[in-house]
């Protein structure tokens, strides 16, 4: 059984940021990545996905992302950056290693994997959300005989020509997938509420600055005026702008049920579809911690910052606002990773 002071579960952007700061310490650690290749969850996203910010505003700590060919870095450019990053800093990744469960006996965690067991005195979970896609339980959904796909399983529209497709979800993924699928297929868009859009000149840079201002105001106990920009609105990336020009960004309202052939709209009418793509978000990929600590229905664990309050020696990095301001973003995870590395070092010394 391999023993380390620290084990990091995950090999994506959050794990890499933690590794960057830990390499400055004398902590002996290993990173276990279930994927066969570098690049984290970006390896499994749809082909045309891009970041919302220019490269220089989308970097992990220590090394700026190289300039992109387009307005925003593409999926392939992000993957290249992440792969080069882990090689640049010689981070101790082992892959593919699938973590199945974690237990604790005394001061030691036992991480059970498909490649045998590992032990450590401290543990960082950095598995993100991608492996826990969420699809709402719409009445009758299991009766539908057509194809259903979550956005995490969508790649490109090549095989959808001539099909009738329903896109569900009013967020960024729904708008972006609708934009490209509508070029080849007969599409409809189902949303719980009318989609809301950011101004064309607002991208991830502005969103991060606004989110930062909101964060610091909250830290000081001050009010924050969010009336000008809603941080959850759809970003007008080039593909969505183009779809707007084609008058594609039209919602058909919400669905209240499903049957064998399709969906029931809120007005009671029924419509048949060949494929439904659920752009309905994710829970937290913390299933490996089920037997170790209590989780809620979304996979969330009680934390203070990134430290698990009910399990000494456990930290969770990169799960969004739950574990740190903007920690699910490339530019934002560095702050959480830096603080976590510091806390882990102090814990191990004790």
N, C-alpha and C positions, 0 to 999 in steps of 0.2 A: 504494500500500500504506500503510494507516494505521499509524503508529508511536506507541507509548506506552511509558512507563517500565515499566508493569505492566498485565497483563491478568488479570482474574478470570474463570474459566470457570464459569458457573452463575449462577442468579438466585434461589435459594431462601434459606432461613434462614441457612445458613452463609455464603453470599456476602454477604448483607445485613449480617451481623455484622462481617465483614471491612471492608465499605464504611464502616460506622459509624466504626471506628477510623482508617481511612485518610483520611477526610475531615478529620481533625485534623492531617494532615501536608501536605507540599507535593508528595507523589508524584502524578504525572499518570497516571491509570489509567482503564480502561474495563471494564465488566462485560458479558459476552456470555451471553445466556440463550436456550436453544433453544426455550423455551416461547413460545406466542403471548400468554399473559396472565401477570400477576403472581400470586404465591402459591406458587411452587415446586411440589414434588411433591404438595402438598395439593390441587391442582386435579384430580389423577387418582386420589385415594383414594376408598374407598367412601363413600356419602352420609352414613351415620350415624356415621362415625368421630369420636371425640372425643379430646382430650388426657386424660392420666391425672391432671393436677394442676389446681387452681384457677388462674384467670387470673393472679393476682398472683405465682404461682410458675412461670409459663410465659412469661417475657418475654425479649426480646432486649435487649442493652445499651442504656441511654439512655432507654427509654420503656416504661412498664408496659403490659401488655395490658389493655384495658378489661374491666370485669366482664362475665362471661357470664350468659346467661339461665338456664342450667342449672347443675348441679353442676360440670361441667367444660366448657371451651370446645368448641364444635362445629366441624366442618370449615369451615363457612361463616364462623364468627367468626374462626378462625385465618387464613383466606385474607384476610378484610377487614383484619385486623391487619397482615399481611405487606405487603399492597398499600399501606396507609396509611403504614407504616414507610418504605418506599422513597421514597414521595413526600415524607414529612415531612423526610427528610434529603437530598433531591434527589440521590439516588445515580445515577451515570452508566451506566444500563442501556441496552443495545441489544438488541432482540428483534423477531422471532425470528431468532436467528443460531445455526445449527447448526455446532458445531465438529466437523470430520471427522478431523483428525489434527494433531499438533504435531511440528515438527522443530526442530533447533537447529544453527546455523552460527556458530561463533565465540561471540560474546557475545550473540547475538540468537536469541530464539525466533521461529519462524514458525508462526502459528496459521492453519491452512487451514479456511475455512468456506464455507458455501453462499452467502455474501454477499461473497466475496473473501478476501484474505489480510490478516492483521494481524501486526505485529511488536512485540516487547517485550523488555526486558532481564530482567524477572522475571515469574513466572507463578504464580498460585494456582489450583489445581483444587479446586472446591467443588461437585462434581456428585453427591455422596451415593451412594445405593445403589438408588434406585427403578427406574432404567433397566436394572438387571441382575438381574432376578428369577431365583431358583434353583428348579428342579424336579428332584428326585432321579431317577436313571435306574433306576426299578423295572423288573425283567425283564418284557418284554412290553408296556411302556407304549405303544409306538408302534402296537401292534395294536389298541388300544381304539378302537372306532368311535363312541363317544359323544363328548360335548363335554368338553374339559379347559380349565380356567381357573386362572391364578395369581391370588392375592389382589390383586395389583396391577391386574388387569383386572376385578375384581368391583366392581359399583356398588351394586346393591340387589336384593332378592329378587322384584321384581314379576313377572318372567317365569318364575318357577320353580314357581308353584303347580301342584300335582299331580305334579311330577317327583320322581324318586328321586335324591337328591344325597348324595355322600360328601364330607365335609370332612376334609382330611388336614393334621395338624400340631397339636402340643399347646401352642403358644404363645398369646399374647394375640390375634393375628389369628384363629387357628382358633377360639378360644372365642367371640369376638365375632361372627364371621360365622355360626357354628353357632347362636348365640342368636337371630339374626333370621331366618335361612333356615328354621329349624325351625318357625317360625310358619306357613309356607305350604307347605313341601315335606316329603316323607318323607325324613328325614336319618339318616345314620350318621356316626360320628366315628372316624377312624383315627389312632392315636397310637403312637409308638415306645415310649413309657413312660406310666405313669399320670400324667395332668395334676396339677400341684400348684398350689395356690391361696394367695394371700396373705390374711391376715385382712381382714375387710370394712372395717376402719377404716384400712387402709394404702393410701395412694395415692402419686402421684408425688412429693409433698413428702417423705414418709418415705423413699422409695427414693433420692431425691437426697441426703438427709442421710446415709443409710447408706452410699451409694456414696462420698460425700465422706469419711466417716470411714475407709472402707477405703483410699481413695486416699492420704490423709495418713498413715495407719499404714504403708503400703507405702513412702512417701517417707522415713519415719523408720526403716525397717527393723524395724518392730514387728509383732507378730502382731495379726490382726484376727479377732474372734469373730463369724462370720457364721451362727451356729447358730440365731439367733432368726428371721431373715428371709433367705430366698433371693431375691436380687435378680432372678432370671430367672423367678420364678413368676408366675402369671396374676393380674393386677390385677382386683379385683372391682368393675368399673364397673357402673352401674345395669343395663345390658342383660344382663350376665352373672349378676348377682344374680337378676334376674327369670327367667332360664333355669334357674338352680338350683332355684327354687321350682316350676318346671314339670317338674323331674326330667329335664332335657334333657342335662345335663353328664355323660353316660355314654359312656365310651370302649369301642369294640369291639375294641381291641387293634391290632396292626400288620398291615400287608399285606406279603406276600412276593413277589407277582407280579400280573400283569394279563393279561387276554385280550381278545377282541373285545367281550365284553359287560360286563365289569366287573373285579373284583379277586379275588385269592386271599388269604384270611385266613391268619394264622399257624397255625391248626389244620388247614389244608388245604381248608377249605370255600370255595366260590365264591359270589359274589353279584353280580348285575347292577345297574348304575347308569346313569342318563341323563346325569349330569354329575358330574365330579370337580373340586373346588376345592382347589388346592394352596396351603396356608398354610405354606409351607416356607422363607420367608426370602429373602435377597438376597445377591448378591456385591457387589463395589464397582464403580461405574460409571466405570471408568478406561480404557475401551477407546481413547479418543482419545490416550492416552499410550503405546500399544503400541510404536510405532516410536521412542520417545524414551528409555524406561527399562524395565528388566526388571520384570515383574509376575508374581505367582504365579497359581495356577489360579482364585483368587477375585478377582483384580484388585488384590491388595495390593502395595504398593511399599515398599522399605526406607526408613524415616524415623527421624529423631531429633526427637521432638516432632512438629511438622508439616513440618519441612524434609526434603526428599529427600536422602539421604546420597550417592547416586550421580549426582546431577544438580544442579550448582550453579544457583541461581536458581529452583528449583521448590519450591513448598510445597503441601501437601494438607490441607484443612481440612474438618472435619465428618463424618468417616467412622467415628465411634464411638471405642471405646477404642484402636484402632490409632493414631489421630492426636491423641489428647488425651482426658483424662478427661471422660466424658459429652458428648463433642463432637457427638453426633448429636441432642442435645436443644436445644430453644429456650433454656432457662436455662443449659445447660452450654457451648454453643459460644462464648460471649463470651470466656471465658478463653483458649481457643485462638486466637480471632481477634485478640485484643489482643496476644498474644505474637508472632503471625505478622506483624502490621502493623509491630511494632517491628523484627523481624528483616529484613523486606523493606526498610524504610527504611535500616537499617544496610548492607545488601548493596548497595543502589543508590548510597549515598554512597561506598562503596569502589570 
